[in-house]
Amino acid sequence: MSLPATPILREDGEVLGLVRLTMQACEVARASVSHAIDGLVHGTAAALQSVRKCEEMLDDFDRELDQRLAPTITHVTPPQAQELLACMKLMLDLERIGDLVASFAERAAIVRERIDMEDIGHLTKMACLLENMLEQVARAFIEQNVDQALKVYRADSELDRLRNLLLMRHTDNANGLRQESLHVLFMATALERAGDHSKNIAEEICHLATGHTVRHLRRTKDKCFEQLFLDWLAKEIPTQAKIM
């Protein structure tokens, strides 16, 4: 059951340009995670360099959006202004994701030879989940797709679960934390925080498309079909009674 989205008009060339810039930033952030996965699994120096380049590009996109947004937002319609403000919020989260992924990749390049394969497997799962979340938010934003955005919101819970599994695995050790454990937990935390920023993006998309908060949308969409039918029936009965 899809919630109706509020259409955003993008005839204005500069508005369309800033939306495309935001979409490009989404793709660069996703590519950064992909390169970080490559660096973690294969340990290639080129992967780390690619992550650093993506981080620099996201910084540049953030500055460009700031410079172009102010003179544009005063000459557009209210719906367009709302979308431009959403672009600004998305870009801030994407730039922060780039920083966190770069931190993850830098640490992975230093310690990957000293950490267990099981830890590498868990971290790889987390990074793949984050990459998928970024791909979904990009699609959700361009299509104003609330269902897609809510999938990202829910996926963040799985990212938290994987981080918690690593935390328990390393803190349950009777001999205490090893140096490698601290590195693993720092890397997991970087991915978990990047997931939080992806969730922020999903929340902003939901609000942009519907005007409702995520809490309201989740309360509606998490209901079973039987409950949705009962809610509809409760509304219809009073209406029919008035007609009779």
C-alpha positions in Angstrom: 0.0 0.0 0.0 1.7 3.2 -1.2 1.2 6.5 0.3 0.5 9.4 -2.2 3.5 11.6 -2.9 3.3 15.3 -3.5 4.6 16.0 -7.0 7.6 18.4 -7.3 7.8 20.5 -10.4 11.3 20.8 -11.7 10.9 22.9 -14.8 13.4 25.5 -13.4 16.8 24.7 -14.9 18.8 25.6 -11.8 16.4 23.6 -9.5 16.9 20.6 -11.8 20.7 21.2 -11.8 20.8 21.2 -8.0 18.7 18.1 -7.8 21.1 16.4 -10.2 24.0 17.5 -8.2 22.4 15.9 -5.1 21.8 12.7 -7.1 25.4 12.7 -8.2 26.5 13.0 -4.6 24.3 10.0 -3.7 26.1 8.0 -6.3 29.6 9.1 -5.2 28.8 8.2 -1.6 27.6 4.8 -2.7 30.8 4.3 -4.8 32.9 5.3 -1.8 31.4 2.4 0.2 32.0 0.1 -2.8 35.7 1.1 -2.9 35.9 0.7 0.9 34.6 -2.9 0.6 37.2 -3.6 -2.1 39.9 -2.3 0.2 38.7 -4.3 3.2 38.4 -7.6 1.2 41.4 -7.3 -1.1 43.6 -4.7 0.6 44.4 -2.8 -2.6 46.0 0.7 -2.3 44.0 1.9 -5.3 40.8 1.2 -3.3 41.8 3.5 -0.5 42.8 6.2 -3.0 39.4 5.9 -4.6 37.7 6.4 -1.3 39.7 9.5 -0.6 38.8 10.9 -4.0 35.1 10.3 -3.3 35.4 12.1 0.0 37.0 15.1 -1.8 34.3 15.1 -4.4 31.6 15.1 -1.8 33.2 18.1 -0.1 33.3 19.9 -3.4 29.6 19.1 -4.1 28.7 20.4 -0.6 30.5 23.7 -1.3 29.0 24.0 -4.8 25.4 23.5 -3.5 25.9 26.1 -0.8 27.1 28.6 -3.4 24.3 28.0 -5.8 21.4 27.4 -3.4 21.0 30.9 -1.9 20.5 32.9 -5.1 18.2 30.2 -6.5 15.8 29.5 -3.6 14.5 33.1 -3.5 13.1 32.8 -7.1 11.2 29.5 -7.0 7.8 28.2 -6.0 7.3 26.9 -2.5 7.3 23.2 -3.5 10.6 23.8 -5.3 12.0 25.7 -2.3 11.1 22.6 -0.2 13.0 20.3 -2.5 16.0 22.6 -2.5 16.1 22.6 1.3 15.8 18.8 1.2 18.8 18.8 -1.2 20.8 20.9 1.3 19.9 18.5 4.1 20.7 15.4 2.0 24.1 16.9 1.0 25.1 17.5 4.6 24.4 13.9 5.4 26.1 12.6 2.3 29.2 14.7 3.0 29.3 13.2 6.6 28.9 9.7 5.2 31.9 10.3 3.0 34.0 11.3 6.0 32.9 8.2 8.0 33.6 5.8 5.1 37.0 7.4 4.6 37.8 6.9 8.3 36.6 3.2 8.0 38.8 2.7 4.9 41.9 4.3 6.4 41.7 2.0 9.5 41.0 -1.0 7.3 44.1 -0.4 5.3 46.2 -0.4 8.4 44.7 -3.4 10.4 43.0 -5.7 7.9 46.0 -8.2 8.0 45.7 -8.4 11.9 41.9 -8.9 12.3 40.0 -12.2 12.0 38.3 -13.3 8.9 35.1 -13.5 10.8 35.4 -9.9 11.7 36.1 -9.0 8.1 33.0 -11.0 7.1 30.8 -9.0 9.6 32.2 -5.7 8.5 31.8 -6.6 4.8 28.1 -7.4 5.5 27.7 -4.1 7.2 29.3 -2.2 4.4 27.3 -4.0 1.7 24.1 -3.1 3.6 25.2 0.5 3.8 25.9 0.5 0.0 22.4 -0.8 -0.7 20.8 1.8 1.6 22.5 4.6 -0.3 21.4 3.1 -3.6 17.8 3.0 -2.3 17.8 6.5 -1.0 18.9 7.8 -4.3 16.1 6.0 -6.0 13.6 7.1 -3.4 14.6 10.8 -3.8 14.4 11.0 -7.5 11.1 9.1 -7.6 9.6 10.6 -4.4 9.1 6.9 -3.4 8.0 6.7 0.2 8.0 2.9 0.2 11.6 2.8 -0.9 12.6 5.4 1.7 11.0 3.3 4.5 13.0 0.3 3.4 16.1 2.3 4.1 14.8 3.3 7.5 14.1 -0.3 8.4 17.5 -1.5 7.1 19.2 0.7 9.6 18.0 -1.6 12.3 19.8 -4.5 10.7 23.0 -2.4 10.6 22.6 -1.8 14.3 22.1 -5.5 14.9 25.3 -6.4 13.1 27.3 -3.7 15.0 25.9 -5.1 18.3 27.0 -8.6 17.4 30.5 -7.4 16.8 30.4 -5.5 20.1 29.3 -8.6 22.0 31.8 -10.8 20.3 34.7 -8.6 21.4 33.5 -7.4 24.8 32.6 -11.0 26.0 36.2 -11.9 25.8 37.4 -12.8 29.4 40.9 -11.5 28.6 39.6 -8.1 27.8 39.7 -6.0 24.7 42.6 -6.5 22.4 44.1 -3.7 20.2 42.5 -5.4 17.2 39.2 -5.4 18.9 39.3 -1.7 19.3 40.0 -1.2 15.6 37.1 -3.5 14.7 34.7 -1.7 16.9 35.8 1.7 15.6 35.2 0.5 12.1 31.8 -1.0 12.9 30.8 2.3 14.6 31.8 4.3 11.6 29.5 2.2 9.4 26.7 2.3 11.9 26.9 6.1 12.1 26.9 6.3 8.3 23.8 4.2 8.4 22.2 6.8 10.7 22.9 9.5 8.2 21.3 7.3 5.5 18.3 7.0 7.7 18.2 10.8 8.1 18.1 11.1 4.3 15.2 8.6 4.2 13.3 10.6 6.9 13.8 13.8 4.9 12.5 12.1 1.7 9.4 10.9 3.5 8.7 14.4 4.8 9.3 16.0 1.5 7.0 13.6 -0.4 4.1 13.5 2.1 4.4 16.3 4.6 4.3 13.7 7.4 7.0 12.5 9.8 8.4 9.0 9.6 6.9 8.1 12.9 3.4 8.8 11.4 4.2 6.9 8.2 5.6 3.9 10.0 2.6 3.8 12.3 0.4 3.6 9.3 2.5 1.3 7.1 3.4 -1.2 9.8 -0.2 -2.1 10.4 -1.4 -5.4 9.1 -4.0 -5.5 6.3 -6.7 -6.6 8.8 -6.1 -3.6 11.0 -6.0 -1.3 8.0 -9.4 -2.7 6.9 -10.8 -2.2 10.4 -9.6 1.4 10.4 -11.3 2.0 7.1 -14.5 0.3 8.3 -14.6 2.4 11.5 -14.5 5.5 9.3 -17.1 4.3 6.8 -19.8 3.2 9.4 -20.3 6.7 10.9 -20.4 8.1 7.4 -23.1 5.7 6.3 -25.1 6.2 9.5 -25.2 10.0 8.8 -26.5 9.3 5.2 -29.2 7.0 6.5 
